[in-house]
Amino acid sequence: MPKDLRPNGYNQHQASKRGTCSCFQMPLHYPRYRKSDYETMPEWRLDCLLKEYGLPAIGDANQKRKFAMGAFLWPSENE
């Protein structure tokens, strides 16, 4: 394995050439939270979750909750 290639396949060297990455990054597991989980999730956890997926964590806690529910819940779960 090349020395600048991480075990997850992410190439550190290429990323540093491009600067910061603001693209969607899919971790191995999709979050399995329910709507009620997002509604009670603390803001710091929302920030971590959005950052983990390369998504913007902009706005107040309610805006982040709404964004996370729109991004991660299936339409039938969001009702």
Buried (B, 14 or more C-beta within 10 A) or exposed (E): EEEEEEEEEEEEEEEEEEEEEEEEEEEEEEBEBEEEBBEEBEEEBBEEBBEEBEBEBEEEEEEBBEBBBEEBBEEEEEE
